[in-house]
Amino acid sequence: MADRLHLCRTADYQFGRGAGAALFEPFDALEISHTASGRPRQIRHDGERLATYGTDGRYTLGPAGANRLLAAFETPALRVVVGEESAPYVREGRNAFAKFVQQSSPAIRPGDEVMVVQADTDELLGVGRAELSGTGMGEFDTGMAVKIRHGVE
């Protein structure tokens, strides 16, 4: 039970209130692997990776976890919205560049875990790490906005 409380509080802190419940419910159905020291590492549900708990105490999302958060949070929270011209590249796992960002949450900070979605449909294209702030993504015409970790076909 301590795992549940710890995992949910960390998700709420990193992504916002309610993220822990969105990511990890029903808790009894989760498969949690641990490191040799007992720290949680991989969190899965039905064989799909929801998140990995890093050594820095932050989560990196898998596509299944990102979809759970998309369903739980209203636009533009946690999102970087790109147009259809860059959608195929992000799906392949290529990085999202600032000139293609149409909208992003102003709360995004460099280093945050974010979801890249397609404009109009809010469909998940990829998951990665923000390289710019949410406001910076809209202000810059060059440079990488999101380093994509997982593209979603």
Backbone torsions as a table, in degrees:
resi	resn	phi	psi	omega
1	MET	NA	-29.1	177.6
2	ALA	-63.9	-35.0	176.6
3	ASP	-57.5	-46.9	-177.5
4	ARG	-59.2	-50.0	-178.7
5	LEU	-61.6	-45.3	-179.8
6	HIS	-63.8	-47.2	-178.8
7	LEU	-62.0	-45.2	-178.1
8	CYS	-67.9	-41.7	179.0
9	ARG	-64.2	-39.9	178.9
10	THR	-64.9	-42.5	178.6
11	ALA	-64.8	-41.6	178.1
12	ASP	-62.4	-40.2	179.0
13	TYR	-66.3	-44.5	-175.1
14	GLN	-75.0	-42.7	-172.0
15	PHE	-107.9	-20.0	-178.2
16	GLY	122.8	158.5	-177.5
17	ARG	-55.5	131.9	179.6
18	GLY	97.5	-11.2	-178.2
19	ALA	-66.5	-37.6	-179.3
20	GLY	-61.7	-44.9	178.4
21	ALA	-66.6	-40.3	-179.4
22	ALA	-64.8	-41.0	-177.7
23	LEU	-76.7	-40.5	-164.4
24	PHE	-115.6	11.7	175.6
25	GLU	-98.5	140.8	-5.9
26	PRO	-76.3	128.5	-173.4
27	PHE	-63.1	-35.8	-178.0
28	ASP	-64.5	-21.6	-178.2
29	ALA	-89.3	-2.6	-177.7
30	LEU	-79.2	148.7	172.0
31	GLU	-109.2	114.7	-176.8
32	ILE	-115.9	119.1	174.2
33	SER	-94.2	149.9	-177.0
34	HIS	-122.2	155.5	173.6
35	THR	-76.2	174.0	179.3
36	ALA	-60.9	-27.9	179.9
37	SER	-84.7	-5.1	177.5
38	GLY	98.8	-1.4	179.6
39	ARG	-75.3	137.5	177.5
40	PRO	-61.5	145.8	-178.5
41	ARG	-126.1	-72.4	-179.5
42	GLN	-102.9	134.0	176.1
43	ILE	-118.6	119.2	-176.1
44	ARG	-126.6	156.5	172.3
45	HIS	-139.0	125.5	-177.0
46	ASP	52.2	38.9	177.1
47	GLY	80.3	-5.0	179.3
48	GLU	-99.6	135.6	-179.0
49	ARG	-75.5	121.6	174.9
50	LEU	-84.5	-48.3	-177.0
51	ALA	-161.2	159.4	171.6
52	THR	-118.2	132.0	178.9
53	TYR	-91.6	111.2	-174.3
54	GLY	-80.3	168.3	178.9
55	THR	-68.0	-17.8	177.7
56	ASP	-85.4	1.0	178.6
57	GLY	83.9	13.2	179.6
58	ARG	-119.2	155.9	178.7
59	TYR	-90.3	144.8	162.1
60	THR	-111.2	134.8	-174.0
61	LEU	-89.3	146.2	165.6
62	GLY	-94.8	166.6	179.4
63	PRO	-56.5	-37.4	179.8
64	ALA	-64.6	-41.7	177.4
65	GLY	-67.4	-39.4	178.9
66	ALA	-62.4	-41.5	177.9
67	ASN	-63.6	-35.3	176.2
68	ARG	-64.5	-41.8	179.3
69	LEU	-69.6	-37.8	176.8
70	LEU	-58.3	-41.2	179.9
71	ALA	-68.8	-28.3	-174.9
72	ALA	-88.8	-25.2	-174.4
73	PHE	-115.4	138.4	178.5
74	GLU	-70.8	152.0	174.1
75	THR	-63.8	137.9	9.8
76	PRO	-101.7	14.8	-174.8
77	ALA	-54.3	130.2	175.5
78	LEU	65.3	8.2	-171.9
79	ARG	-112.5	150.1	166.7
80	VAL	-122.8	119.9	-175.2
81	VAL	-99.7	126.6	177.9
82	VAL	-121.9	158.4	179.4
83	GLY	-81.5	174.9	-175.5
84	GLU	-69.1	-18.7	179.0
85	GLU	-69.0	-28.0	178.9
86	SER	-103.2	-5.8	-178.7
87	ALA	-56.1	-47.0	-178.7
88	PRO	-62.0	-33.6	-179.2
89	TYR	-70.6	-42.7	178.7
90	VAL	-64.9	-40.2	178.0
91	ARG	-58.9	-34.4	178.9
92	GLU	-76.6	-7.5	-179.7
93	GLY	97.8	10.0	177.4
94	ARG	-83.6	156.9	-174.5
95	ASN	-70.4	154.1	177.2
96	ALA	-96.4	129.4	-177.4
97	PHE	-102.2	151.2	-173.0
98	ALA	-57.4	-37.5	-175.9
99	LYS	-66.8	-15.8	179.2
100	PHE	-99.9	-3.2	-179.9
101	VAL	-77.4	124.4	179.2
102	GLN	-95.3	-30.5	-179.7
103	GLN	-159.5	150.3	174.0
104	SER	-154.5	155.7	179.2
105	SER	-66.9	129.3	178.0
106	PRO	-65.9	-14.2	-179.8
107	ALA	-81.2	-9.4	-178.6
108	ILE	-68.2	133.5	175.9
109	ARG	-116.4	153.2	175.9
110	PRO	-55.8	134.1	-178.5
111	GLY	97.0	-12.6	179.1
112	ASP	-70.1	149.2	173.3
113	GLU	-80.2	125.0	-176.6
114	VAL	-133.0	164.2	177.4
115	MET	-113.8	130.6	176.9
116	VAL	-96.9	123.8	-176.8
117	VAL	-124.1	160.2	179.3
118	GLN	-85.7	140.1	177.3
119	ALA	-59.4	149.9	177.6
120	ASP	75.5	-40.9	-175.1
121	THR	-101.5	-19.1	-175.9
122	ASP	59.1	26.1	179.6
123	GLU	-80.4	135.8	-179.3
124	LEU	-68.1	125.5	177.2
125	LEU	-105.4	-33.7	-177.7
126	GLY	-171.7	166.4	179.2
127	VAL	-127.5	139.1	179.8
128	GLY	-169.8	-164.4	-176.6
129	ARG	-108.2	128.5	177.4
130	ALA	-67.2	132.9	176.5
131	GLU	-100.1	-19.7	178.7
132	LEU	-125.3	164.1	173.2
133	SER	-71.5	162.8	178.7
134	GLY	-58.7	-41.1	178.6
135	THR	-72.9	-34.9	178.9
136	GLY	-64.7	-33.0	178.9
137	MET	-60.3	-34.7	179.8
138	GLY	-82.8	-20.2	-175.6
139	GLU	-92.2	-26.7	-177.2
140	PHE	-89.8	145.4	175.8
141	ASP	-102.1	-9.6	178.8
142	THR	-134.9	163.2	175.3
143	GLY	100.5	161.6	-179.3
144	MET	-81.3	130.9	177.3
145	ALA	-93.6	-42.8	-177.5
146	VAL	-137.6	127.7	172.7
147	LYS	-86.0	108.8	-175.2
148	ILE	-75.7	129.4	177.0
149	ARG	-96.9	-39.1	-179.4
150	HIS	-137.3	121.0	169.2
151	GLY	-86.8	151.3	-178.4
152	VAL	-117.1	114.0	-180.0
153	GLU	-73.9	NA	NA
